[in-house]
Amino acid sequence: MFFRYVLLIVSLVDLLSDFRVSCCDENCAERTVFTPPRLVVKHGDRTSSTCSLCPSCPDDIFDVEKSVGSNVKNGKTITWTVEKMMEWKTTPKCYYTKTDGVQCCTRLDVVVYKLPDLVSVSFFNHSGPLVESRNYTLQCEVQQVAPINNVLVTFFRGQTQLGQRQLLNEQKEPVTKFFSLDISTTKEDDGAQYWCQAELELGPDGPQPPPMVASKKVIATVHYKPGELAPSPPDLITLTQGDRLELNCTAEGNPRPSYTWTSLPDGVPPSNSSVLTIESVASGDEGQYTCSVSNNLGTNTVMFQVAVKPNITPYIIAVVVLVVIAGLITGAVIFYKRSKRGDVL
Protein backbone atom coordinates (compact mmCIF):
# COMPACT_ATOMS: atom_id res chain seq x y z
CA MET A 1 0.00 0.00 0.00
CA PHE A 2 2.82 2.37 0.93
CA PHE A 3 4.52 1.80 -2.43
CA ARG A 4 1.26 2.61 -4.27
CA TYR A 5 1.15 6.01 -2.56
CA VAL A 6 4.79 6.59 -3.41
CA LEU A 7 4.17 5.74 -7.08
CA LEU A 8 1.08 7.94 -7.11
CA ILE A 9 3.00 10.87 -5.63
CA VAL A 10 5.82 10.41 -8.13
CA SER A 11 3.32 10.28 -11.00
CA LEU A 12 1.61 13.43 -9.79
CA VAL A 13 4.93 15.23 -9.49
CA ASP A 14 5.83 14.21 -13.06
CA LEU A 15 2.42 15.30 -14.29
CA LEU A 16 2.68 18.66 -12.56
CA SER A 17 6.19 19.12 -13.88
CA ASP A 18 5.04 18.39 -17.43
CA PHE A 19 2.08 20.70 -16.96
CA ARG A 20 4.27 23.54 -15.71
CA VAL A 21 6.73 23.19 -18.58
CA SER A 22 4.08 22.82 -21.27
CA CYS A 23 2.33 25.92 -19.95
CA CYS A 24 5.40 28.02 -19.30
CA ASP A 25 5.67 31.67 -20.30
CA GLU A 26 7.72 32.24 -23.47
CA ASN A 27 7.47 36.03 -23.18
CA CYS A 28 9.42 36.59 -20.00
CA ALA A 29 11.68 39.65 -19.94
CA GLU A 30 14.57 37.48 -18.78
CA ARG A 31 14.81 34.23 -20.67
CA THR A 32 17.13 31.30 -21.12
CA VAL A 33 19.19 31.22 -24.33
CA PHE A 34 20.07 28.26 -26.55
CA THR A 35 23.41 28.30 -28.39
CA PRO A 36 22.98 27.72 -31.26
CA PRO A 37 19.33 28.83 -31.25
CA ARG A 38 18.48 26.61 -34.25
CA LEU A 39 19.75 23.16 -35.16
CA VAL A 40 19.72 21.64 -38.63
CA VAL A 41 20.74 18.01 -38.38
CA LYS A 42 20.82 15.16 -40.87
CA HIS A 43 18.74 12.19 -39.78
CA GLY A 44 21.00 9.77 -37.90
CA ASP A 45 23.73 12.35 -37.12
CA ARG A 46 24.90 13.71 -33.78
CA THR A 47 23.77 17.15 -32.56
CA SER A 48 23.85 19.32 -29.44
CA SER A 49 22.96 22.76 -28.08
CA THR A 50 23.73 24.53 -24.80
CA CYS A 51 21.12 26.42 -22.75
CA SER A 52 22.36 29.31 -20.60
CA LEU A 53 20.47 30.78 -17.65
CA CYS A 54 20.31 34.57 -17.36
CA PRO A 55 22.73 35.84 -14.64
CA SER A 56 20.00 37.20 -12.33
CA CYS A 57 17.61 34.25 -12.79
CA PRO A 58 17.18 31.71 -9.96
CA ASP A 59 18.55 28.26 -10.68
CA ASP A 60 16.50 26.28 -8.16
CA ILE A 61 14.43 24.75 -10.97
CA PHE A 62 16.46 25.01 -14.15
CA ASP A 63 16.36 22.22 -16.70
CA VAL A 64 15.88 21.18 -20.34
CA GLU A 65 12.77 19.20 -21.15
CA LYS A 66 13.36 16.86 -24.10
CA SER A 67 11.95 13.74 -25.74
CA VAL A 68 15.31 12.37 -26.82
CA GLY A 69 18.96 12.80 -25.86
CA SER A 70 20.67 13.61 -22.56
CA ASN A 71 21.45 16.70 -20.46
CA VAL A 72 24.68 17.67 -18.75
CA LYS A 73 24.30 20.52 -16.24
CA ASN A 74 27.21 22.75 -15.31
CA GLY A 75 26.20 25.62 -13.06
CA LYS A 76 24.02 27.94 -15.09
CA THR A 77 24.41 26.02 -18.36
CA ILE A 78 22.89 22.77 -19.59
CA THR A 79 24.16 20.97 -22.68
CA TRP A 80 21.60 18.86 -24.49
CA THR A 81 23.10 16.16 -26.72
CA VAL A 82 21.71 13.54 -29.09
CA GLU A 83 24.27 11.01 -30.26
CA LYS A 84 22.12 9.76 -33.15
CA MET A 85 19.07 11.79 -34.14
CA MET A 86 16.40 9.31 -35.13
CA GLU A 87 13.30 11.38 -34.33
CA TRP A 88 11.70 13.66 -36.91
CA LYS A 89 9.83 15.94 -34.51
CA THR A 90 11.50 17.14 -31.32
CA THR A 91 11.38 20.53 -29.59
CA PRO A 92 13.52 20.76 -26.45
CA LYS A 93 12.52 23.47 -23.94
CA CYS A 94 14.88 25.12 -21.52
CA TYR A 95 13.05 26.55 -18.49
CA TYR A 96 13.47 28.03 -15.02
CA THR A 97 11.04 28.98 -12.24
CA LYS A 98 10.81 32.56 -11.00
CA THR A 99 10.33 33.41 -7.31
CA ASP A 100 6.62 34.04 -7.92
CA GLY A 101 6.25 30.51 -9.27
CA VAL A 102 5.95 31.52 -12.95
CA GLN A 103 8.00 29.38 -15.28
CA CYS A 104 9.87 30.94 -18.19
CA CYS A 105 11.00 28.80 -21.10
CA THR A 106 12.73 28.95 -24.47
CA ARG A 107 12.12 26.48 -27.30
CA LEU A 108 14.93 25.13 -29.46
CA ASP A 109 14.08 24.92 -33.16
CA VAL A 110 15.32 21.56 -34.46
CA VAL A 111 15.09 20.68 -38.16
CA VAL A 112 15.82 17.05 -39.05
CA TYR A 113 16.39 16.52 -42.77
CA LYS A 114 16.86 13.66 -45.22
CA LEU A 115 17.89 13.81 -48.87
CA PRO A 116 15.50 12.22 -51.40
CA ASP A 117 15.97 8.57 -52.28
CA LEU A 118 15.24 9.37 -55.92
CA VAL A 119 14.24 12.32 -58.13
CA SER A 120 12.64 11.59 -61.52
CA VAL A 121 10.92 13.59 -64.27
CA SER A 122 8.20 12.55 -66.72
CA PHE A 123 5.31 13.92 -68.76
CA PHE A 124 2.14 13.52 -66.72
CA ASN A 125 -0.40 11.11 -68.22
CA HIS A 126 1.45 10.96 -71.54
CA SER A 127 3.80 8.61 -73.36
CA GLY A 128 5.33 8.68 -76.82
CA PRO A 129 6.05 11.71 -79.03
CA LEU A 130 4.80 15.19 -78.19
CA VAL A 131 2.97 17.38 -80.71
CA GLU A 132 3.89 20.95 -81.54
CA SER A 133 1.79 23.75 -79.96
CA ARG A 134 0.08 21.45 -77.48
CA ASN A 135 0.17 21.81 -73.70
CA TYR A 136 1.78 19.19 -71.49
CA THR A 137 2.57 18.85 -67.80
CA LEU A 138 6.08 18.10 -66.62
CA GLN A 139 6.01 16.14 -63.38
CA CYS A 140 8.92 15.83 -60.95
CA GLU A 141 8.66 13.04 -58.40
CA VAL A 142 10.71 13.46 -55.21
CA GLN A 143 10.82 10.28 -53.17
CA GLN A 144 11.14 10.06 -49.39
CA VAL A 145 12.51 13.50 -48.52
CA ALA A 146 12.20 15.51 -45.29
CA PRO A 147 11.10 18.09 -44.49
CA ILE A 148 9.03 18.51 -47.65
CA ASN A 149 8.30 22.16 -46.84
CA ASN A 150 11.97 23.02 -47.46
CA VAL A 151 12.19 21.36 -50.89
CA LEU A 152 12.54 23.66 -53.91
CA VAL A 153 12.09 21.91 -57.27
CA THR A 154 13.49 23.49 -60.45
CA PHE A 155 12.53 22.35 -63.96
CA PHE A 156 15.00 22.60 -66.86
CA ARG A 157 15.10 22.23 -70.64
CA GLY A 158 18.77 21.69 -71.35
CA GLN A 159 20.44 24.39 -69.26
CA THR A 160 17.44 26.74 -69.46
CA GLN A 161 15.42 27.09 -66.27
CA LEU A 162 11.70 26.74 -66.97
CA GLY A 163 10.23 27.33 -63.52
CA GLN A 164 10.30 26.47 -59.82
CA ARG A 165 7.79 24.87 -57.49
CA GLN A 166 7.48 24.53 -53.70
CA LEU A 167 4.83 22.94 -51.47
CA LEU A 168 3.25 24.30 -48.31
CA ASN A 169 3.30 21.23 -46.12
CA GLU A 170 4.35 21.09 -42.46
CA GLN A 171 4.92 17.33 -42.37
CA LYS A 172 8.26 16.51 -40.78
CA GLU A 173 8.57 12.81 -41.65
CA PRO A 174 9.86 11.68 -45.08
CA VAL A 175 7.22 11.75 -47.81
CA THR A 176 7.00 11.28 -51.58
CA LYS A 177 5.50 14.22 -53.48
CA PHE A 178 4.91 15.31 -57.08
CA PHE A 179 5.69 18.80 -58.39
CA SER A 180 4.16 19.95 -61.70
CA LEU A 181 4.89 22.54 -64.38
CA ASP A 182 2.79 23.23 -67.50
CA ILE A 183 4.64 23.75 -70.79
CA SER A 184 3.76 24.30 -74.46
CA THR A 185 5.94 22.62 -77.06
CA THR A 186 7.46 24.00 -80.26
CA LYS A 187 9.33 22.22 -83.04
CA GLU A 188 12.58 23.58 -81.54
CA ASP A 189 11.92 21.31 -78.54
CA ASP A 190 12.47 18.21 -80.67
CA GLY A 191 15.46 16.43 -79.13
CA ALA A 192 15.49 18.70 -76.06
CA GLN A 193 16.49 17.26 -72.69
CA TYR A 194 14.04 17.84 -69.84
CA TRP A 195 15.02 17.28 -66.21
CA CYS A 196 14.34 18.51 -62.69
CA GLN A 197 16.32 19.16 -59.54
CA ALA A 198 15.25 18.96 -55.89
CA GLU A 199 17.08 21.31 -53.52
CA LEU A 200 16.79 21.27 -49.72
CA GLU A 201 16.82 24.91 -48.62
CA LEU A 202 17.51 24.69 -44.88
CA GLY A 203 18.59 28.27 -44.23
CA PRO A 204 21.94 29.66 -43.09
CA ASP A 205 22.16 27.05 -40.32
CA GLY A 206 21.91 24.23 -42.83
CA PRO A 207 24.59 22.80 -45.10
CA GLN A 208 26.05 25.24 -47.64
CA PRO A 209 25.58 25.04 -50.55
CA PRO A 210 22.15 23.49 -50.06
CA PRO A 211 22.13 19.77 -50.90
CA MET A 212 20.42 18.88 -54.15
CA VAL A 213 19.54 15.79 -56.16
CA ALA A 214 18.95 15.89 -59.93
CA SER A 215 16.84 13.58 -62.05
CA LYS A 216 17.94 11.75 -65.17
CA LYS A 217 17.24 13.60 -68.41
CA VAL A 218 14.26 12.76 -70.62
CA ILE A 219 14.79 13.39 -74.36
CA ALA A 220 11.64 14.72 -76.00
CA THR A 221 10.47 13.83 -79.50
CA VAL A 222 8.21 16.53 -80.94
CA HIS A 223 6.09 15.93 -84.04
CA TYR A 224 5.25 18.93 -86.23
CA LYS A 225 3.81 19.46 -89.70
CA PRO A 226 6.05 20.46 -92.65
CA GLY A 227 7.06 24.10 -92.55
CA GLU A 228 7.61 26.71 -95.23
CA LEU A 229 10.60 26.53 -97.54
CA ALA A 230 13.56 28.69 -96.61
CA PRO A 231 14.28 30.58 -98.76
CA SER A 232 10.92 30.63 -100.50
CA PRO A 233 10.91 30.15 -104.30
CA PRO A 234 10.94 33.28 -106.50
CA ASP A 235 7.73 34.47 -108.14
CA LEU A 236 9.03 33.49 -111.56
CA ILE A 237 11.88 31.20 -112.60
CA THR A 238 13.11 32.14 -116.07
CA LEU A 239 15.24 29.70 -118.08
CA THR A 240 16.47 29.35 -121.63
CA GLN A 241 15.72 26.34 -123.78
CA GLY A 242 18.31 23.68 -123.07
CA ASP A 243 19.04 24.86 -119.52
CA ARG A 244 18.83 22.49 -116.58
CA LEU A 245 15.73 22.91 -114.37
CA GLU A 246 15.93 21.94 -110.70
CA LEU A 247 13.00 22.64 -108.36
CA ASN A 248 13.62 21.92 -104.68
CA CYS A 249 10.67 21.76 -102.26
CA THR A 250 12.50 20.04 -99.40
CA ALA A 251 10.82 21.05 -96.11
CA GLU A 252 11.41 20.23 -92.45
CA GLY A 253 8.84 18.10 -90.65
CA ASN A 254 8.51 15.31 -88.11
CA PRO A 255 7.60 12.58 -88.97
CA ARG A 256 9.62 12.83 -92.15
CA PRO A 257 7.32 14.24 -94.86
CA SER A 258 6.42 12.74 -98.23
CA TYR A 259 6.41 14.70 -101.52
CA THR A 260 3.97 14.77 -104.42
CA TRP A 261 4.39 16.88 -107.59
CA THR A 262 1.08 17.76 -109.25
CA SER A 263 -0.34 20.28 -111.74
CA LEU A 264 2.65 19.75 -114.00
CA PRO A 265 2.94 20.91 -117.61
CA ASP A 266 2.04 18.35 -120.26
CA GLY A 267 4.85 15.93 -120.81
CA VAL A 268 6.41 16.26 -117.35
CA PRO A 269 5.97 12.96 -115.48
CA PRO A 270 4.76 12.92 -111.83
CA SER A 271 7.38 12.63 -109.12
CA ASN A 272 7.58 11.70 -105.42
CA SER A 273 11.01 13.21 -104.89
CA SER A 274 11.69 16.39 -102.96
CA VAL A 275 13.68 17.66 -105.98
CA LEU A 276 12.28 17.68 -109.52
CA THR A 277 14.91 17.84 -112.28
CA ILE A 278 14.70 18.31 -116.06
CA GLU A 279 18.14 18.15 -117.65
CA SER A 280 17.24 20.20 -120.75
CA VAL A 281 14.09 22.26 -120.71
CA ALA A 282 12.00 22.88 -123.77
CA SER A 283 9.27 25.35 -124.44
CA GLY A 284 6.69 22.74 -123.46
CA ASP A 285 8.14 22.63 -119.91
CA GLU A 286 6.96 26.15 -119.23
CA GLY A 287 4.15 26.56 -116.68
CA GLN A 288 3.22 25.94 -113.05
CA TYR A 289 4.70 23.19 -110.90
CA THR A 290 2.96 22.29 -107.61
CA CYS A 291 4.66 20.33 -104.80
CA SER A 292 2.69 19.02 -101.82
CA VAL A 293 4.71 18.22 -98.66
CA SER A 294 2.77 16.08 -96.18
CA ASN A 295 2.94 14.12 -92.95
CA ASN A 296 0.23 12.96 -90.55
CA LEU A 297 0.00 16.44 -88.98
CA GLY A 298 -0.62 18.49 -92.11
CA THR A 299 0.29 19.50 -95.65
CA ASN A 300 2.25 22.42 -97.04
CA THR A 301 1.86 23.29 -100.73
CA VAL A 302 4.57 25.06 -102.72
CA MET A 303 4.09 26.43 -106.25
CA PHE A 304 6.80 27.22 -108.81
CA GLN A 305 6.18 29.29 -111.95
CA VAL A 306 8.61 28.52 -114.78
CA ALA A 307 9.12 30.52 -117.98
CA VAL A 308 11.25 29.18 -120.87
CA LYS A 309 12.82 31.57 -123.40
CA PRO A 310 13.89 30.52 -126.90
CA ASN A 311 17.57 29.85 -127.33
CA ILE A 312 18.64 32.28 -130.09
CA THR A 313 22.31 31.40 -129.94
CA PRO A 314 22.16 28.85 -132.82
CA TYR A 315 20.40 31.40 -135.04
CA ILE A 316 23.04 34.03 -134.30
CA ILE A 317 25.78 31.56 -135.12
CA ALA A 318 24.03 30.60 -138.36
CA VAL A 319 23.70 34.24 -139.38
CA VAL A 320 27.37 34.89 -138.62
CA VAL A 321 28.36 31.85 -140.64
CA LEU A 322 26.19 32.98 -143.55
CA VAL A 323 27.65 36.46 -143.39
CA VAL A 324 31.17 35.07 -143.43
CA ILE A 325 30.36 32.74 -146.29
CA ALA A 326 28.72 35.54 -148.20
CA GLY A 327 31.78 37.70 -147.62
CA LEU A 328 34.09 34.97 -148.85
CA ILE A 329 31.99 34.41 -151.94
CA THR A 330 31.85 38.11 -152.67
CA GLY A 331 35.61 38.40 -152.29
CA ALA A 332 36.18 35.44 -154.56
CA VAL A 333 33.93 36.91 -157.24
CA ILE A 334 35.72 40.25 -157.16
CA PHE A 335 39.09 38.55 -157.33
CA TYR A 336 37.97 36.49 -160.32
CA LYS A 337 36.69 39.54 -162.20
CA ARG A 338 39.86 41.47 -161.59
CA SER A 339 41.98 38.57 -162.72
CA LYS A 340 40.02 38.38 -165.99
CA ARG A 341 40.73 42.08 -166.67
CA GLY A 342 44.36 41.62 -165.86
CA ASP A 343 44.16 43.76 -162.77
CA VAL A 344 45.68 41.10 -160.60
CA LEU A 345 49.45 41.03 -160.57
C-alpha positions in Angstrom: 0.0 0.0 0.0 2.8 2.4 0.9 4.5 1.8 -2.4 1.3 2.6 -4.3 1.2 6.0 -2.6 4.8 6.6 -3.4 4.2 5.7 -7.1 1.1 7.9 -7.1 3.0 10.9 -5.6 5.8 10.4 -8.1 3.3 10.3 -11.0 1.6 13.4 -9.8 4.9 15.2 -9.5 5.8 14.2 -13.1 2.4 15.3 -14.3 2.7 18.7 -12.6 6.2 19.1 -13.9 5.0 18.4 -17.4 2.1 20.7 -17.0 4.3 23.5 -15.7 6.7 23.2 -18.6 4.1 22.8 -21.3 2.3 25.9 -19.9 5.4 28.0 -19.3 5.7 31.7 -20.3 7.7 32.2 -23.5 7.5 36.0 -23.2 9.4 36.6 -20.0 11.7 39.7 -19.9 14.6 37.5 -18.8 14.8 34.2 -20.7 17.1 31.3 -21.1 19.2 31.2 -24.3 20.1 28.3 -26.6 23.4 28.3 -28.4 23.0 27.7 -31.3 19.3 28.8 -31.3 18.5 26.6 -34.3 19.7 23.2 -35.2 19.7 21.6 -38.6 20.7 18.0 -38.4 20.8 15.2 -40.9 18.7 12.2 -39.8 21.0 9.8 -37.9 23.7 12.3 -37.1 24.9 13.7 -33.8 23.8 17.1 -32.6 23.8 19.3 -29.4 23.0 22.8 -28.1 23.7 24.5 -24.8 21.1 26.4 -22.8 22.4 29.3 -20.6 20.5 30.8 -17.7 20.3 34.6 -17.4 22.7 35.8 -14.6 20.0 37.2 -12.3 17.6 34.3 -12.8 17.2 31.7 -10.0 18.6 28.3 -10.7 16.5 26.3 -8.2 14.4 24.7 -11.0 16.5 25.0 -14.1 16.4 22.2 -16.7 15.9 21.2 -20.3 12.8 19.2 -21.1 13.4 16.9 -24.1 11.9 13.7 -25.7 15.3 12.4 -26.8 19.0 12.8 -25.9 20.7 13.6 -22.6 21.5 16.7 -20.5 24.7 17.7 -18.8 24.3 20.5 -16.2 27.2 22.7 -15.3 26.2 25.6 -13.1 24.0 27.9 -15.1 24.4 26.0 -18.4 22.9 22.8 -19.6 24.2 21.0 -22.7 21.6 18.9 -24.5 23.1 16.2 -26.7 21.7 13.5 -29.1 24.3 11.0 -30.3 22.1 9.8 -33.1 19.1 11.8 -34.1 16.4 9.3 -35.1 13.3 11.4 -34.3 11.7 13.7 -36.9 9.8 15.9 -34.5 11.5 17.1 -31.3 11.4 20.5 -29.6 13.5 20.8 -26.4 12.5 23.5 -23.9 14.9 25.1 -21.5 13.0 26.6 -18.5 13.5 28.0 -15.0 11.0 29.0 -12.2 10.8 32.6 -11.0 10.3 33.4 -7.3 6.6 34.0 -7.9 6.3 30.5 -9.3 6.0 31.5 -12.9 8.0 29.4 -15.3 9.9 30.9 -18.2 11.0 28.8 -21.1 12.7 28.9 -24.5 12.1 26.5 -27.3 14.9 25.1 -29.5 14.1 24.9 -33.2 15.3 21.6 -34.5 15.1 20.7 -38.2 15.8 17.1 -39.1 16.4 16.5 -42.8 16.9 13.7 -45.2 17.9 13.8 -48.9 15.5 12.2 -51.4 16.0 8.6 -52.3 15.2 9.4 -55.9 14.2 12.3 -58.1 12.6 11.6 -61.5 10.9 13.6 -64.3 8.2 12.6 -66.7 5.3 13.9 -68.8 2.1 13.5 -66.7 -0.4 11.1 -68.2 1.5 11.0 -71.5 3.8 8.6 -73.4 5.3 8.7 -76.8 6.0 11.7 -79.0 4.8 15.2 -78.2 3.0 17.4 -80.7 3.9 21.0 -81.5 1.8 23.7 -80.0 0.1 21.4 -77.5 0.2 21.8 -73.7 1.8 19.2 -71.5 2.6 18.9 -67.8 6.1 18.1 -66.6 6.0 16.1 -63.4 8.9 15.8 -61.0 8.7 13.0 -58.4 10.7 13.5 -55.2 10.8 10.3 -53.2 11.1 10.1 -49.4 12.5 13.5 -48.5 12.2 15.5 -45.3 11.1 18.1 -44.5 9.0 18.5 -47.7 8.3 22.2 -46.8 12.0 23.0 -47.5 12.2 21.4 -50.9 12.5 23.7 -53.9 12.1 21.9 -57.3 13.5 23.5 -60.4 12.5 22.3 -64.0 15.0 22.6 -66.9 15.1 22.2 -70.6 18.8 21.7 -71.4 20.4 24.4 -69.3 17.4 26.7 -69.5 15.4 27.1 -66.3 11.7 26.7 -67.0 10.2 27.3 -63.5 10.3 26.5 -59.8 7.8 24.9 -57.5 7.5 24.5 -53.7 4.8 22.9 -51.5 3.2 24.3 -48.3 3.3 21.2 -46.1 4.4 21.1 -42.5 4.9 17.3 -42.4 8.3 16.5 -40.8 8.6 12.8 -41.7 9.9 11.7 -45.1 7.2 11.8 -47.8 7.0 11.3 -51.6 5.5 14.2 -53.5 4.9 15.3 -57.1 5.7 18.8 -58.4 4.2 20.0 -61.7 4.9 22.5 -64.4 2.8 23.2 -67.5 4.6 23.8 -70.8 3.8 24.3 -74.5 5.9 22.6 -77.1 7.5 24.0 -80.3 9.3 22.2 -83.0 12.6 23.6 -81.5 11.9 21.3 -78.5 12.5 18.2 -80.7 15.5 16.4 -79.1 15.5 18.7 -76.1 16.5 17.3 -72.7 14.0 17.8 -69.8 15.0 17.3 -66.2 14.3 18.5 -62.7 16.3 19.2 -59.5 15.2 19.0 -55.9 17.1 21.3 -53.5 16.8 21.3 -49.7 16.8 24.9 -48.6 17.5 24.7 -44.9 18.6 28.3 -44.2 21.9 29.7 -43.1 22.2 27.0 -40.3 21.9 24.2 -42.8 24.6 22.8 -45.1 26.1 25.2 -47.6 25.6 25.0 -50.5 22.1 23.5 -50.1 22.1 19.8 -50.9 20.4 18.9 -54.2 19.5 15.8 -56.2 18.9 15.9 -59.9 16.8 13.6 -62.1 17.9 11.7 -65.2 17.2 13.6 -68.4 14.3 12.8 -70.6 14.8 13.4 -74.4 11.6 14.7 -76.0 10.5 13.8 -79.5 8.2 16.5 -80.9 6.1 15.9 -84.0 5.3 18.9 -86.2 3.8 19.5 -89.7 6.0 20.5 -92.7 7.1 24.1 -92.6 7.6 26.7 -95.2 10.6 26.5 -97.5 13.6 28.7 -96.6 14.3 30.6 -98.8 10.9 30.6 -100.5 10.9 30.2 -104.3 10.9 33.3 -106.5 7.7 34.5 -108.1 9.0 33.5 -111.6 11.9 31.2 -112.6 13.1 32.1 -116.1 15.2 29.7 -118.1 16.5 29.4 -121.6 15.7 26.3 -123.8 18.3 23.7 -123.1 19.0 24.9 -119.5 18.8 22.5 -116.6 15.7 22.9 -114.4 15.9 21.9 -110.7 13.0 22.6 -108.4 13.6 21.9 -104.7 10.7 21.8 -102.3 12.5 20.0 -99.4 10.8 21.0 -96.1 11.4 20.2 -92.5 8.8 18.1 -90.6 8.5 15.3 -88.1 7.6 12.6 -89.0 9.6 12.8 -92.1 7.3 14.2 -94.9 6.4 12.7 -98.2 6.4 14.7 -101.5 4.0 14.8 -104.4 4.4 16.9 -107.6 1.1 17.8 -109.2 -0.3 20.3 -111.7 2.7 19.8 -114.0 2.9 20.9 -117.6 2.0 18.4 -120.3 4.9 15.9 -120.8 6.4 16.3 -117.3 6.0 13.0 -115.5 4.8 12.9 -111.8 7.4 12.6 -109.1 7.6 11.7 -105.4 11.0 13.2 -104.9 11.7 16.4 -103.0 13.7 17.7 -106.0 12.3 17.7 -109.5 14.9 17.8 -112.3 14.7 18.3 -116.1 18.1 18.2 -117.6 17.2 20.2 -120.7 14.1 22.3 -120.7 12.0 22.9 -123.8 9.3 25.4 -124.4 6.7 22.7 -123.5 8.1 22.6 -119.9 7.0 26.1 -119.2 4.1 26.6 -116.7 3.2 25.9 -113.0 4.7 23.2 -110.9 3.0 22.3 -107.6 4.7 20.3 -104.8 2.7 19.0 -101.8 4.7 18.2 -98.7 2.8 16.1 -96.2 2.9 14.1 -92.9 0.2 13.0 -90.5 0.0 16.4 -89.0 -0.6 18.5 -92.1 0.3 19.5 -95.7 2.3 22.4 -97.0 1.9 23.3 -100.7 4.6 25.1 -102.7 4.1 26.4 -106.3 6.8 27.2 -108.8 6.2 29.3 -112.0 8.6 28.5 -114.8 9.1 30.5 -118.0 11.3 29.2 -120.9 12.8 31.6 -123.4 13.9 30.5 -126.9 17.6 29.9 -127.3 18.6 32.3 -130.1 22.3 31.4 -129.9 22.2 28.9 -132.8 20.4 31.4 -135.0 23.0 34.0 -134.3 25.8 31.6 -135.1 24.0 30.6 -138.4 23.7 34.2 -139.4 27.4 34.9 -138.6 28.4 31.9 -140.6 26.2 33.0 -143.6 27.7 36.5 -143.4 31.2 35.1 -143.4 30.4 32.7 -146.3 28.7 35.5 -148.2 31.8 37.7 -147.6 34.1 35.0 -148.9 32.0 34.4 -151.9 31.9 38.1 -152.7 35.6 38.4 -152.3 36.2 35.4 -154.6 33.9 36.9 -157.2 35.7 40.3 -157.2 39.1 38.5 -157.3 38.0 36.5 -160.3 36.7 39.5 -162.2 39.9 41.5 -161.6 42.0 38.6 -162.7 40.0 38.4 -166.0 40.7 42.1 -166.7 44.4 41.6 -165.9 44.2 43.8 -162.8 45.7 41.1 -160.6 49.4 41.0 -160.6 
